[in-house]
Amino acid sequence: MNEGTSLHAEVTKLGFINDVYVGNSLLNLYAATGNMALCGEMPLRDIVSWTVVISGFNEAGSFDDALIAFERMRSEGIMPNQVTAMNALAACAGFGSLDIGVWIHEHVKRSA
């Protein structure tokens, strides 16, 4: 992970941290190692960013954090796509949140 940390420092130093694609790549790198610290630092997030965050929390078994991230995503006006919905449903199953799971299912049905 030292290489990832060095890459993050270099990206920040060069001013690329505000690029959503670069941020998503770093976020994916951190999520793959179970380190979700970057998710709060990203100034710009898109549906890919949120999906990586939700998936990363699921992989770490932090289903409550995954659902909190899902709610934050929605509060920022970003609606889930099918991949995001699938990851959010997995968090619902892990956390035992039937109500949110039903809402996600209904949203996916309406969007299809």
Summary of the structure (lengths in Angstrom):
residues: 112
radius of gyration: 14.5
end to end distance: 39.5
largest distance: 44.4
contacts: 337
relative contact order: 0.11
helix: 78%
strand: 0%
